[in-house]
């Protein structure tokens, strides 16, 4: 599905424990001494040297002051720990009670989405995104509560023959443009931390071959029903080529087709989950729908549909202007692009990256993620915090499409001042 080679902006710039952060502070793995603990060896040597000279005594005195600060002054400890990536921060939290409390407060302030992405080809036994995750997860500055992992089907199925599945690579920062990757390996992982005022539910509905009627009580369990704060639902249908898959998707989508909810997504090759009860219980040829539901009064979102008439640079930019007119705040906002495999450079007469470039032209600081799939979900719709809707009428929107692109913005609310 999606990815880029840059790390996301999920916190401050990454530094390891050996690099001096700005402001003259030095991050080091110092364990504050207790009354019943011997001084570290280096400090003992400094004390021994102090017995024979004034310089050694000053070194011992300086070390003692440093240990006192790091063992007692929470403000200084939080300042130092704030430069650590999350995995190093969690290790530091094991030092003592003060450091544990400081680490908890630091993690609560890290509410910006991060991402890991990759597009370079890899060796036969290892996908590019798998390698990127192993490397970059040591450096991210958020503690993920939910992860959306999207990559080409070969990530999990090996390199055997599979249906055509092109990718879009998101930009990793405002200095990198998003790329539509139509050949080769690519993927991304979106890392959602706990965000004040935002709830993210994951769900998985699989088709029951013994029952043609879907039990809508499952919507409530997934936060999709009796939820006045529901704003955005990302849906991904899998194994859409199976008999009854399209009908089942309609059973999921139609009850959610409300003007106060943004629906967006597409058809994917397959799915896997570390938490879903149904991910391993279902046979490989089963069909169903997985997704994320975003709830919270601060969330704002908008989608636009690029149909077959959007076939050149001018009409692509006009569609992005419609998205821009929604006036969705661009800070702490992510973009999604769900396109048909029939679009891309062939649709635009060999010109590559047309839709991604049009998006970046109007939203230069918004990261873009997505994929080319076998069907698209979405429509022209705008949902703001106070439910001021545009293009609203009494007719239900058609949400399932082919040979189109759905562009989506999701704003997750303002972040705390120290996360700006």
N, C-alpha and C positions, 0 to 999 in steps of 0.2 A: 504494500500500500504506500506509505509515504515516508520521506526523510531527507535530511541534509547533513553536511559535515560539521556544522557549527553547533555549539551549545546554546541553549535558550537563555533568556534573561531571567532565570529563576532565582534572583538574588544578586549579591555583589560579585565582582569579578573573581574568578577562582584563584586561590593561592594555596600552596601546600604548606605544611608545618615548618618548612625551612626558609621560607621567603619572608623578608621583613615587610609588613604592610605599611601603608602611608601613615604619616603622623609620628614616625619614629618608634612605634611599638614593635616588639619582636615576638612572633609566635614561637613558642618552644614547648616541648613536653616536660614541664616542670611539675613534679609532684610535691605539693606543700608538705613539709615535715610536721609530724605530730610530736607530742611530748614523749611518746613511747617509741618513736622511730629514730633510728640513727640517721645522721646527715648523709646525703649522697656522697659518694667517694670524691667527686671533684671538690665539693665544699670542704670535706675533711682535709684534703690536700691544701686548700687555701688556708684553713685554720692552722695546719701544721706550719705552713710557710710564715704565717703571722707570728709564730712564736720566735722566729729568728729575724723578723724585719717588719717595718711599718707597712710596706706595700701589701704583704700578705694579710695583715690585720684588716686593712681597708677592704680588700677583696672579700674577706669573711663577713665584714659588716654589711657590705653591699648585697651579698647573697642573702643574708638574713633579712634585710629589708624587702628584697624582692619576693622572698617566700612569704613574708607576712602580708604583702599586698595581694598576692595571688591566692592567699588562703582566707582573706577577710574582706576585701573591698569588691563587692559585687559589680559596681559600675565599671571598674577596670577589667574584671574578668569578662564581663559581657562584651566590652569593647574588643578584647583580644579574641574571644571565641567567635565574634561576629565575622571574622575573616576566614573561618574554616568552612570547607564544604561539609555537607550533612553527614557523610559517613565518618569523617574525622571528628565532627562535633559530637556524634553519638559515642565515640570512643572516649572523648574527653569527659563526657558526662559521668563516666565511671570512676573518676578520680576521687571525688568527695561530694558531700551533700550540696555545698555551695555551687560547685561547678555544674552539678546536675540541675539545680534550679535555674541557674543562668542559661544553661543549654536549652531548657524548656522554654524560657521566655524568648530566647533568640529564635527558636523554631516557630513560635507562634507569630512572629513578625514576617516570616518568609511565606508570603501568600501570592507570589507571582508564579505563573505557569512556566515550567521549563520544558525543554524537549531535547531529544537526541535523534539525529538523523544521519543517513549515509546514502551514498549513491555509487561509490566506487565498486568495481567488480572484486570478488574475493576468490579464494581457493575453493575447489569443488566441495570440500567438507565444511565450509564455514561461510555463512551469509554475511554481507558487509554490515548490516545493521546489528547482527549478533556481536560482531567484533567491536563495533562502535559503542554498544551498550556496555560491554565489559570494560571498556576504557573510560567512557565519559561518566558513568554512574559514580565513579570515585570523586568526581569534581562538581556535581550539581549541588545547588544550594537550597533545595527544597526536600521535604519529606513527603513523598507521593502517597496520597490516599487512593487515587484511581489512576490507572495507566491505560491509555488507548494506544495499542500497538498495531500498526498497519504496514504491511510489506507485501511484495509480490509472493505469489503462492508457493514458490520454491523454498521459501524460508522454512516451512514445516514439512512440505511434501517431498523434499529432495529435488533433484533436477530431472525428474521424469516429465514426460509431456503433460501439459496442462492447458486449459483454455487461455486465450490471449488476455492478458491483464497488464495494461500499461499503468504507469505511475506518474505522480506529480511530486516533485521534491520541493519542500518549503525552504524559504530562506531562514538562515539561522540568526540574522540580526538585520537591522535597517540598512546595513552596508552591502548585503547580499541579495540579489534578485531571486525570486522563486523560479524554479525550472520545471518544465513539463518533461519528465523522463519517460520516453516511449519505448526504450529498449534497454536491457541490462538490469542489474540489481539496483533496488532503491527501497527505502523504507523509513519510517519514523516512529518514535514513541513519544506521546504527549504525557507529561507528568503533571497531574493536578494535585496540588497540596490541599490541605484543609483551608477553606476560604471563608472568612466571616460573612454571614448573610447568604451563602450559596450552598445548596445541597446538590450532590450529584449521585443519582441512583443508576446502577447498572441493571440491565434486564436481559433475559433470554427466553423467547417463546418459541418452542419447537412444535411442528405440526404433528398432531396425534392422528395416526392412520386409522384408528378405531372410532374417531369422533370428528365429524365434519363441522361441528359448531364449536367455536372457540369460547372458552370460559372467560368472560370479561371481568370476573372478580380478580383475576390475576393482575389486571391493570392497577388496582389499588395497592397491591403488594409492591409493585414497581414504582410507585409514586406518580402514576399516570392518570389516576382518577381520584376525585374528591381532594384535589390539591390545588387550591386557588393561587399558589405561588409558582405553579409550573409555567415555564416560559419557553424552553427549547427542548426538542427531542431529536437526537441524531439516531437514525435507524439504518441498519445494514442487513439486507436480506442475503441469505446464502443458499447455494444450490438451487438457484432460481429456474434452472432447466428441468427440475423434477416436476412430475405431474402433480398438479394442485398447489404448486408453490405460489403462483400469482394470485390465486384465489385466497390463499392464506394471508398473503401480504395485504390484500385489501381488507381482510378481517381485522388486521392490526391497525392499519392506517386510517380507515374511515371513521372509527369512533374518536380519533384524535384530531380530526380535521376541523379545528376550531380557529376562529380569527385571533384568539388570544394566545395561540401557541404556534411557534415556528417549528416546522417539520423539514428536515433535510437529511440526505443520505444517498445511498445507492446500493446496487447489487454487487456482492463480493464473491470471491471464489469459495472461501471456507472460513471457519473461525476456530479459535481455541480460547480457553479461559482457565485461569487458575482457581476461580471461585465458583463458577457456574456448576450447579448440580447436574445439569443436563449435558455438559460438554463431553463427557466420556460415556454417558449412558446411552446416547443415541448412536445409531449406525452411521457410517461415514457418508451414506447417500441420503440422509435425512435432510429436510429443509426447514428453515425457520427464520427468525428475526432476532438480532441482538442490537443493543444500543445503549445510549446514555441519556438520562433525563436531567435537565438543569432546572433547578427551582430556586427562586429568590426574588423579592421585589426589586432588587437593584439591577437585575439582569435586563439588558436590552438586546434586541436582535433584529436582523432583517435578512431577507433572501430575495434574489432576482433569478428569473429563469431566462437563459439564453437559448432560444429555439433555433430551428433550422435556418431562419431568415438572418440570423447573426452569422455572417460569413466573411467579413473583412474587418480591417482595423477600425474603421469608422463606426460600424455597428457594434463591435465589441466594446469600444470605449463608451458608446451611448448607453449600453447596458450597465456598465460600471457607474456611469453618472446617475442612473436610477438608484443604485445602491448607495452612492454618496449622498443623494438627496434625502435619505432616511435620517441623516444627522445622528448616526450612532457614534458615541464617543470612541475615539481611536486608541486612547490609552487603556492598557489592560484589556485589549481586544484581540481575538484571534479570527482568522478567516479560513473558510473551507471551500474547496472547489471539487464538486462531484460531477464528472463528465462522462459522456459515452465514449466507448472505445472507437467509435466511428468518427470522432472529432480529432483534434490535434492537427498536426501539420498537413495531413491529407485533406481535411475539411477546409483548411485555409489556403489551399493551393500551394503547398510546400513551404509556407512560411511557418516557422516553429515558434512556440512559446507565446502565441498571440494572446490568449486569454489571461495567462499569468502576467504578462507584461502590461496588459491593460489594467489589471488589478493594481499592480505596483505603482503605476503612474498616478493613480488617485489615492492609493493607501500605502505610501512608501514606508511607513513604520509598523505596519500590521503584518505579522507572520502569516503565511498562507500554507495550508495543508490540504491534501485531497488525493483523489485517484481517478483513473479511467476505469469504469466498470461496465456492466451489462444492463444497466437501467438506472434511472435517476429518480429521486424523491424530492419534491419541493415545488414552490410556486413563488410568485411575487407577493411578499407579505412583510409587514413591519409590525413589531411588537416593542413598545417602550414601557417603562416602569409604570406609567399612568394609563396604559392601554389606549393611547392616542394612535389609532390605526389609519392607514392610508390604503387606497385601492380596496375598500371594504364594501361588500355587497351581500345580498341574501343568498346568493348561489354558492354552493360548495365548490371550492377550487379543485381542479384536477391535479392530483399530487404525483401520479406515476407517469413517467415519460420515457421516451427513447430518443436517441440522437440529439440530446440537449446537454446543457451544462447548468448546474445549480450553484450559484455563488452565495455564500452565507457569511455574515458577520455575527459574532457573539461577544458582547461586552459584559464582563463579570463584575462591574462596579469599580468604584475608586479604591485604590490601595492605600495603606497607611503611609504617612509622610516619609518614614524611613525606608520605604520600599520603592520610592519614586526613582 
